[in-house]
Amino acid sequence: MTSGKYDRSIELRCPTCGGTQFEFDDADDTASVKCTSCSLVISREDLISANGDNIGAHVEQIKDDVAADLRKQLQDAFKGSKMFKVK
């Protein structure tokens, strides 16, 4: 299983206007971000929290992908075996 296969980039949206462009300082992970559309200033933590549903949906999709890949690998590993059957 390749770990890079499950990497995702999730586009965060401004909770006020739905914009996706932000100004921020790369050097400071705890700094606030500013929406370029509506000028809302919000902490990165609050922005991530406001996008929780979107992030959760991506996590669920990744979980489904991993489970399907594991199931396929197990089926391939025990293919032809009379003692094991993977459903």
KAPE-V724078 format. One record per residue. N is the residue number from 1. NEAR is the number of other C-alpha atoms within 10 Angstrom. Layout:
n->N near->NEAR
n->N near->NEAR
This chain:
n->1 near->9
n->2 near->6
n->3 near->7
n->4 near->7
n->5 near->10
n->6 near->13
n->7 near->9
n->8 near->10
n->9 near->7
n->10 near->10
n->11 near->11
n->12 near->18
n->13 near->18
n->14 near->23
n->15 near->17
n->16 near->12
n->17 near->12
n->18 near->12
n->19 near->15
n->20 near->13
n->21 near->15
n->22 near->18
n->23 near->12
n->24 near->16
n->25 near->10
n->26 near->8
n->27 near->7
n->28 near->8
n->29 near->12
n->30 near->11
n->31 near->14
n->32 near->18
n->33 near->21
n->34 near->18
n->35 near->21
n->36 near->14
n->37 near->14
n->38 near->13
n->39 near->14
n->40 near->15
n->41 near->16
n->42 near->16
n->43 near->15
n->44 near->16
n->45 near->14
n->46 near->13
n->47 near->17
n->48 near->17
n->49 near->13
n->50 near->16
n->51 near->17
n->52 near->13
n->53 near->11
n->54 near->15
n->55 near->17
n->56 near->11
n->57 near->11
n->58 near->15
n->59 near->14
n->60 near->11
n->61 near->13
n->62 near->16
n->63 near->13
n->64 near->12
n->65 near->14
n->66 near->16
n->67 near->12
n->68 near->12
n->69 near->13
n->70 near->13
n->71 near->14
n->72 near->12
n->73 near->13
n->74 near->14
n->75 near->16
n->76 near->11
n->77 near->12
n->78 near->13
n->79 near->12
n->80 near->10
n->81 near->9
n->82 near->7
n->83 near->6
n->84 near->11
n->85 near->11
n->86 near->11
n->87 near->6
